Structures are given as C-alpha cells and as structure tokens.
Amino acid sequence: MTGSIGKRLAVLRVLVLACVMALASLPALAEKRTAFIVGNAAYTNALPLANPVNDARLVAATLEGLGFDVTLATDLTRVGLAAEFSAFLDRTLGADVTLFYYAGHGMQFEGRNYLLGTDAALRSAFDVQSEALPLDRIVQMLEEKARAALVFVDACRDNPLATQFYTQNFSPTRALATRGLAPMSERFQGSMLMFAASPGQVAYDGALGNSPFTQALAKHLPTENVEILTLMKRVIRDVKAETEDKQVPTVTNDLALEVYLNLGEGGEGAALAAGQEEAIFEAALAINSERAWDIYLQRFPSGAMRDLALAAREDLTAEALAGAPGSVVSDTGRITVAREAAAAAERSLGLSPDNARAVQAALNARGYDAGSQDGVFGTRTRRAIADFQAAAGLPSTGVVTKGTAKALGIALTEFEESDRKIYVSKNARRYDPAQLALIEDDSRLIKAARVLDGKEFVYGFFEGRLYVGLLNWTWEDYEAAKKIAEDVGGYLATLTSADENAFAFELVRYDRRFWKGHSTRSDTTTFGPTFGLFQIDGAREPDGGWQWVTGEPMTFTNWLPGSPINANGNSSYGAFIWDIWGRNLRPDGTFAAPTWHDFSHATPSLLIEIE
C-alpha cells in the first residue's frame, strides 16, 4: 500500500508544472479578507484630534474597494474598543488576510506600546492597563485568527495625555525619552506591523483632512500586482517627502506568505495567483498529511490542482484504513475495513445520518445495490461503496471519504469533532518551518517548528491548546527538559483530566520510536514520553508531593497499578509507561493503557503543551 502511494506522489510532482502553466490563464482566486478600522479623535481629557476619524473613513473606503469585509469604529472608549475588537475577532476566524488600522493617541510605557481609549485620563501608572489596550496583545490575537495579519498604527501623534502622565509621575528626562511609540521587541509570527513614524518620532496629523501616512496608504494600497512590502516602501518614500524627512514610517515583518491586495484581471495578476497556489500545493505535497491537503482544499476550493490534492488525500486515508486494526488488503488492492474503524473514520469526517442516507440513495440511483436507505451501513452498503470507489478510480475501502462524497455529489454536514481534537499525524517527522508556515497559521506552532528545526516531532490540538510530541533521543536532566519546553514556547504537558491524558497518549502511541524498553526481552517494561509531573524534594516516598510544573491542582492521576515506586531512591519525574510489552500488545501493534510511572530522568521523548 505504501509503495503505491509513493508512486502516486511521484506522479503528482510531475503533474504540478503542467497545472501551474494552466493556472496562469485563470482569474485570481478569491480570499477571505477582513479589516478592523478605528479612528479615535474625541478625547475627554485632551483636545480633540483633527483627522483620525477622517483617516479611518478613508482607509475603510479604500479597503472596501479591495474586497475587505470592513468594520469601522470611531471614538471608542477603552471598554468599547475591547468589546468591538473581540466581536471582530469572532467574525474573522479563518481569514486569509486580516487588517487592523488605528488612528488616534497611543503611548509607550515600560517598553510596551498602548492604544488609548477616548476616556483615558492616565493619572497614575495603575491607570495604563485599565485605560489602554496593549498593541502586542492585539497583534497576537490577530495572528491567531488569520493566515496573514497587517497592522497599521497612526498613533505616534504629539500626545498631551502621555506627556502629562510622564511629567506628573516621572522625571523630566524620562518624560522626554518616552516621546512617540517604542520599538517592538516581540517576535511575532505571520504578521506585518507598520508605524506611521519611527520610535521616538511624532507623526503629523496633516492639514488637508488626512495625515500624510494615511494619504500615502490610501494611494498605494490599491496598486495592482505589487506585493505588500513593496507597497510599504512606497508609503515610506511618500511620507518622508511630504514631511521633509521629519517623519519616517517603520515596518516590522514576519509574513511567511506574499500578500497582494489587488491582483489584476490580466495575465500578470493571474500568474501571481497561480504562484500563490503553487506554493501552497508544494508545501502540502512536502508535508503530505490529511490536514495539509485539507488546508490546501479549503484555501483553493476551485483550484487547478484540486483533483490532484483530493487524490493525494484519498491515498493517505486509504493507507490509514489499511493499517487500522482488523483491516485486510486483498491482492487486487481492495481494503476490507473492520466495522469499528470504518465507523470511526466516518465520524471524524462529520458524516451525519442524513449524509449516510444520501450516500445510500446516490449509490442506488447509480445502480449500486446499497439496500435500504436507512442511514445504517451494513455489509450490503459497504460492498456498494467499495464497488463505486473502484469504478470511480478511488481507493476501494467501502468507507465514505471526502473523495467518495464528492464523486457522489454529497455535501457533507460541516460537523468537526476536530474542533476539540486534531491529530495531525501518527508519526514524528522533521518539518521545514518555512513550508509549515505556508500551510499552518497557528503562530505557536510556527515558533515551535523554528525552535525545533531539524528535530522530529508530532503535533496536535486539544481544546485550543497545542501539543508537541518531541523525539529528543537523549536522557535529559529534568531541568534541561523543562528548558526545551520553555524555548518552544510552552511547558512540559500537564495532563489534568482523563480526556487530556487520552489525547496526549493518542498523539504518540502509534510511532514506536516514542516507546523504549528496558531490555530486549519480549516481556520488558516499556516507557514513553516525559510530561510535566514531578515530585518535590523531601516529599514522602513514593507517592507524596507530586505536582504539575505549572502549579495546577492534582485533580487527576493515572498511575500504573503499583506506581510510583521510587526505584533506586531517586525517581521523581513522571512519564507514560506500559507494564510488560508482550502482555498488553494489541494485534495492531499498539498498547491500550495511557498509564504513568516515575523515573529518575526525563525520558528520550517529551510531551510539550503550549497555551
């Protein structure tokens, strides 16, 4: 089965070039674009600003002309700004490009930049958090919702509120040093930030109804077939010329994708769109997981390489079904899948009872005897599905897959169990961070991939958190293991419920490299990844003083019966274990119980959790 998939992938690579040539003749592909535009001018405790509302309206109109779904808000208090922004984030989930523009007062405090609500008074340092929003947190939240985040801040104006705040609370020297906004020291993932002025500079409000910065933005953003960073160079050039070099906008970029806001309808625009699709397809091909192909198909539902992507995904699904417990592969390549595995695969796909009845009806209408249209898949329906798949050139499994549903004309119910759980792969592998950034939009994952570049890992998502199973290959001091997790951006995983424990175990159970035996005997005890459970020094042995690295309460444990045992008098760190390899081994080569044991070191594989 694996050999046939490798051959098909080789064929895919040969076909890519031909498809890219065809792409150049197609119109530019549609994107989901959202924008949140704020203009704050009517400050309660300072003179009103002349142009922020005009600036916000100009940017909003410009973006609407570029196909953005625009939210425009003006003169918001701190509470109002937070509420409107939160509502916007709910609507922007999954956007290809999201844009945030703010015109109004901003300030720096302790090296961090803040945007001020119109009710800001800033009488003391305690008021900053309650009357202003931190810009770095805004950027992080945008990155979590969209593949590319563009942030424009025209908040470097001469700010009497900030001046008064520093004059009243700090020395004159410090007050002078905090003019304008501070340089951004945070490392973002998948965003571009542009400030209207350099750190320490003041941005001009403008005398003709709009600021020089916003005038330049509105002029250049609609330019056809020019990538966003090139456009920003033109904005910088115009603002410098308009202000005689007194104001110099700055850009901080960490976009993995090239962003074009206006692809023309001619050949050049189509060619650029083709290049974007090609890059995503090549990344999906290199990663070659069901999730990678799903992301490509979501982004390019009518793409020129859609059928190739569906074929690659179908092969991966067939490979997984062939390896499921109880599956049998015939000499002809037809796969007989055990009932439990078939039903589980269809549940993960989101196949509803209505979908199941529609599948049976569609098969019967095509002359395949699926039996009664009752939504229950018995032997008769499974045989009909397999026969239809063979005739359609799909892997013949008897299980409804995405490709099968498409071929039958069935629109699957958009139910995703993976909203809560996502397993990306069964086997650890090395990920190219640049390619992964083209597919995945989770900033936590991209950071982790960069830190772990060259190392093999698996990853998945549970209740909004990212989990990484890392093949570290060395017995680490526990503090060193904790440092690895911190460098990645998280901590050694805390398994505080049965569901979370089962998820983490499932993430690593299929790759035998995560599991090591104490000897070569068939009945050896086998241990797995270390997680964030440890015993404090001086605690009563063997079961006293166990804690999570985060300080979370110990409301759940899953010790192997008889564990912990404090072997050799120094076993103070938790890891997965199976008691007796041969005794608990299932027919599919995996184990059943996600139980724990205590060890004296971190094991050669780690489980990391990232909020």
N, C-alpha and C positions, 0 to 999 in steps of 0.2 A: 504493500500500500504506500509506504513512504517513498519507494523508488518511483512510482507512477506520479506522485505529487511533485517530486523533484524534476521530472521530465516536463510536466506541465508548466512549472515555474520557469524553466529554461525557455520554453516556447513563448511564455508571456514576455520575457525580456526581449526576445527577437521582435515581437509584435509592437512593443512600445514605440519604437521610432516611427513605424508606419502610422500609428494612431496619432502621434504628435504632429505629423505632417497634416493629417486630416483635421486636427484641432484648429490649425491656423486659419481655416476657411469658415469657422463657426463664429457666431456672435459671442461677445463677452458673457461670462456666466454670472448669474445674479448672486449677490451676497446679502446676508442679514446685517444691516448697519443700524446702529442706534447712537443717539447723542443726547447728552445732558448739558444744557446751556444755562449758566447762571450770570445775571447781572445785578450786583448789589450797589446801590447808589445812595439811598435814603437812610443814612446812618443816624441813629437817635442822638448819639453823643459826639458827633462831629459834623462839620459842614457837609452837605450833600456833594457827591461827585457828579461831574457834568456828563460823562459819556458811558459808564458801564452798561446802562440799560440799552442805549443805542448800539453799543458794541455787541451785546448779547443778541439783539434782534438781527443785526447784520450777519453774524455768524450763523444763527438759526436759519435764516433765509438761504444763505449760501449752501448749507448742508442739506436742506430740504431739496434744493435743486440737484444735489448729488445722490439722492435716493436714500437719505438717512431718515429714520423714524425719530423725530426730534422732540425732546421735552424741554420747553423753555420756561424758566422761572426767574422772577425778578424780586428784589428787595426782600430776601428771606432772612429771618432771624436764625440763630444757631439751631434751635429746635426744628424750625421749618426746613432749613437746609438739610438736616439729617433725615427728616421724615421723607422729604421729596426724593432725596438721593436713594434711600432704602427702597422706596416704591419703584424707582427706575431700575435698580439692580434686579428686582424680581422680574421685570419685563425684558431685561437684556440678556438673560441666561442663554448661552449658546450662540451669541452673535459672532460673526466673523470679525467685524471691526466695531469697536465702541469708542466714542469720542467724548471727552469731558472738557468743557471750556468754562473758565471762571474769570469774571471781570469784577473788580472791587478791591477792598482792602485785605491785605494779608500781612503777616509778620513772622519773624523768627523768634524762637525762644529756646534757649538751651540747645542750639544746633538743629532744631526741628522747625519746619515751616507749618504755619496755620492759616486757614481761611476764616475770615471774621464774618459772623452774622451781623445784621444791621442793628441788633440790640447790644452789641459789645460795649462794655464800659472799661474793663481791664484796670480795676483799681489796685489789684494785687496779683502776685504770682498764682494764687489759688484760683483766679478767675479765668486763666487761659484755657484750661480743659473744659470748663463749663460754657464758655462764650465763643469758642473757636473749634474748628474741625482740623485734625492733623492731616496734612496733604499726603504723607506717606501711606497712611491707612486707606485713604481714598484710592490711591493707585493700586494698592494690594487687592482691594475689593473689586476693582475693575478687572484686574488681571484674572481673578478667579472666575469671572463670568464670560469673558470673551477671549478669542484667539489673539487678537491684537488690540491693545489699548493705546489711544492717542490722547495725551493730556496737554492742554494749553492753559497757562496761568498768566493773566494780565493783572497781577495783584502786587506789583512792585512800586505802586504809586507812593508819593510822599504821604505818610500815614500819621496824622496827628494823634490817633489813639495809641499807636505803638510808641511814638515819641514821648507822649505824656507818661505812659506806663514805665518806660525805662528811666525817664528823668526822675519820677517820683520814687522808684524802687531801687535804682542802681546808680552807680557813679556816672558823671558826665562822659567819661571816656568810654565806658561800656555802652552808654546810650548812643554815642556816635558810631560805635563799631557795629551796631545791630541795624543800621540803615538797610532797607530793602529786604530781600529774602536770602536765606543761607543756601550754600551749595548742597545738593542732595547726595548724601554719602551712602544711602541704602543701595543694595544690589537688587534691582527689580528683574522680573522675568516676563518677556513678551509685551513690553510697553515702550513708548517714546514720550518723553516729557520735554516740553518747550516752555521756557520762561521768557516773558517779554523783555527782561533786562538781565544783565549779568549779576552775580552775587554782589551785594553792596550798592548796586546802582538803583536809581529811581526811574521808573517808567513814566513817560509823558502821557498825560491824559488826552492831549490833542485839542486843537482849536476849531476843527471843522466838523464836529459832531461825532467823530470816532477817533480812537487812539491810533497812532502810527502803526502799532503792532497789529491791531485788528484790521486796519485798512489793508495791510500787506497780506494778512491771512486770506481775507475775502478776495483779494486779487488773484492769489496764486493757487489756492486750493482747487478751483475748478479746471486747472490746466490739464489738458488731455495727455494721457500716456506718459506721465512723469511720476517716478516713484517718490514717496512722501519725503524721504530725507533730502532728495534734490530740491523739492519744493521748499523745504525749510531753509536751505542755503539761500534761496532767492528771497525769502522773507527777511532773513538776517541782512542781506545786502540792501534791501529797500529801507529797512528801519534805520540802519546806520546812515544811509544817505539822507533820509528825512530829518534825522536829529543831529547831523554833523558829527557822527561817531560818539555822541554823548550817551546813547542807549544802544546796547548790543545784546540782542536775544541769544539765549544759550539752549542747546539741545543735549539731552541725555538719552541714549538709545540702547535698547536691548531687545529689539524685534528680531524674531527668527525668520519671519516672512517678509517678503517685499510687499508693500502696500501701495496700491494705485487707487486713488479716489475717483478717477474719471477715465475709464478705458473707452477710447473712441470706438465708433462702429466700423471703422475701416480696417484694413489689413493689419496695421501696427497694433491696434488695440486687441484684436482677436489673437494675434501672435503672442502678446503679453499674457493674455488669459490662458492660452494654451500652455505657456511656460509654467504658469502657476499650477495648473492641473497636473502637468508632467512631474513637477517637483513633489507634489503630494503623493502621486501614484508611485513614484520611485521610492519614496520613504516608506509607504505601505508595503511595497514589494520587498524592501530590505528587512523590515520588521516582521512581516508575514505572520500576523496574528489576526484572529477574527475581529478583534477590536479595531486594529489598524484599518482593515478593509471596511468595517462599518463606518469609521470616521470618514474615509475617503468617499464612500457612497452617500453619506449624509451631506457632505460639502458639495459634491458634484452628482446630484441625483440623475441628471441627464447627460453626464459627461461622456465624451467619446470613448473612454476606456471603461465604461460602466460594466459592460458584459465581461470583460477580462477580470475586473475586480470581483464580480459575482462568482465567476468560475474559480478563482483562487480561494475565495471564502468557502465555497462549496467543498473544495478538496480538503481544506482544513477541518471542516465539520465532519466530513466522511472519515478522516483519519482519527478524529476523536471518538466517533461512534464505533469504529473498528476496534479501538483499544478499550472500549468500555467492558466491564465485567459481563461475561456470558455471550459476547458477540462472536460470530463465526463468519469468516471470509471465505467464499467459495472460490474455486479455480477460475471462474468467469469474472471474479471481482465483485459479485453481488454480496452485500453485507446483511446478515441476519442479526438484528439488534435485539437484545433482551428487553422484555416489556418495560421494566423499571427504568432502564437507561433511555429508551425511546421516549417515554412519558416525561422524564426529567428534561431532556433536550427540548421538547416542545413547550414545556412550561417556561423554560428560560427564554425561549423565543417570544413568548407572550401569546401563544395560541389559545384563544378563548373557545368555549363551547360553540358559540356562533361561528367562529372561524372553522372549527372542526366539521360542523355540519355543511358549511360552504365547500370545504375540500371534498367531502363525500359527494355532494351534488355535482361539483365540477368534474370529478372523475367519472361518475355515472353518465353525465352528459357527453363525455368523450368516448364512451364505450368501455370503460374500465369498471368492472363489477366491484364496487365498494360496499355493496349491501345497503342496509337501511341507513337513511340519513339522520342518525340519532346522536351524532357527535361522539360516539364511542368507537375507538379504533381497535377492532379485533383483528384476528388473522386475515379475514377477508379484505378489510380496508388496507391493512399493511401490505398485502400482496398487490393490491391495485396501485397503491402509491409507488411501490418498487417497480412495477411494470411501466407505469407512466414515466418515472425517472429515467429508466433505461432507454425508453423511446425518445425522450427529450434530451438525451446526451448528458444527463446529470448522474452523479454517483448514486447507484441503486442501493438505498438503505431501508426503504419502507418507512422512513421518518420524515415528517414535514420539515423542510428547511426554508431559509429565505428564498433560495433559488427555486425551490419547488412551488412555494406560494406565488412567486412572480410568474412562473410558467403557467400556473393555473388561473392567474388573474385574480388572486385572493389578496385583498388588502388586510394585513394583519392588524389586530387591535393593538393600539400603542400602549401595551402594558409592559413594564420593565421591572422585573424583580431586581435587576441590577441597579435600580435607583438606590437600593440599600447595600447590595453586594456586587462587586465587579471583580472577577478573576481574569486577569489579562492573559496569563499563560500558565501552563503546567510545568514548564522547565525554565530554569535560570539561564540567562544569556547576557552577552555584552551588548549594550545599546550605544549607538552613536548619538551623543547628545544633540547634535545639530539635526539629524534625521528625526529623532524623537520629538524635538520641538516643532517640527512641521506637522506632526500627527496629533500629539497631545497638547492641551492648552492649560494644564494644571501647573502653575508656577512652582509648587512644592516639588513635583516630580522632575521638572526640568533642572532645578537646582540639585536635586539628589543625583540625577544622571551625570551632571557635570562633576560633582564631587567623586562619584564612583566610576568615572570614566576608566574603562579597561577592566573593571570587575564584573562578575556575573551576578545577576540578581533577578528576582521576580517581583512584581508589584501588583497591588490590587487596592480597592476602595471599599470601606465599610463605614456606613453611617457618616459619610462626609470626610472621613479621615483616610490618609494614605498610609499603606503598609508596604514595607520593603523587606523581602527575604534575601539576605546577602550571603553568598558563598565567600567566606573570608579566608578559609583554608588554613588558618593558624589558630592554635590555642592562645587566646589573648588573656592578659590580665584584665580583670573585670573593669577596672577604671579605663583601660585603653579601649575596651568595647564600648563603654559609655561615651567616650570621646568620639569614636567613629560615628555613633548615632547623632551626637550633637553637631558634628561637622556636616552631616547630611541635612540637618535642619529639624531633627526630632529627638527622640529618646528611645531607649530600649522599650519594646512594647509592653504595655500594662494590660493584661487580659482579665478584665474586671467583671465579665459575665460569661455565661455558658455560650451565648451566641458569638461573642467576640472571640472566645477561645476556639470555638469550632471553625470560625472564619480563618483565623491565623493558621491553624493546623492544616486546613484545606489548601491554603496558599502554598504550602511547602511539602505536602505529603507525597506528591507524585514524582518529584525529582529525587531519585535515590541518593544523589550527592549531598543532600541536606542531612542524611542519616548515616551515622557511623557506628560500627560495632566495636566492642571491647576486645574481641578476638575473632579468629576466622571460623570458629565452630558454628554449626548451624543453629545452635540454641543460644547464641550470645545475646546479651542485653544490648539494645540499640538506642542511641541518644540522638537528639535533633537540635534545633536552634536554641540559643540562649535568648531570653527575653528579660524584661525589667524587674525581676523579682530577686531580692537579696535579703540576707539575714544580718541584722545589726550586730556589731561587735559586743561580745559579752552576754548575748542572749542565752536563755535556757536552751540546751540542746536536747533533741534535734529540731523541735518544731516551734520554738519560741522566737519572737522578734522578727518574723518575716514581714517585709514591707515592699511596696512598689517604689520605683525610683522617683515617681512624681509626687509621692506622699498621699496618693489616693487611698481611701479606706479599703481594707482587705475584706470585701463582702463576698468574694467568690474564690474558691480554690479547687484544684483538680489534681491533687497528688496521686501518684501511683499508690495502690494499697501497700502500706509498709513504709512509704516515703513521707518525709525526708529521713535520712539515716545518718547523716554526718560522717560519711566514710572518711577514714584517715584523719578524722578530727578537724577538718578544715573545709567542709563542703558547705558553702554559704551562698550559692548562686543557682537560680532556677533555670531549667531548660526542659524541653519536651523529651520524653523517653517512651520506649515500648519495652515491656518486660518479655523477654525471650522471643527472639526474632522468629524462629520457626513456628512457635505455638500460635502467634497471633497473625501470621501472614495470611492474607486473603488470596483467593485464586487469581486476582488481577495484579498481585504483587505489591499491594499496599496494605496499610495497617488500619486498625479501627479506632483505637483509643487515643485521644489527644491529652495524655496524662503527663504529669510533671515529676521531676526528680531533682535532687540537689547535687551540685558539682563544685569542685574546688577552683575551677577556672571557667572563663567563657568558652563555650564550645566553638568549633571551627566555622559555625554559621550563626548568623544573628537575625533576630526579628526586630525591625525598627518601625516605630509609629510616628507619624508626622501630623500635627493638628492642621 
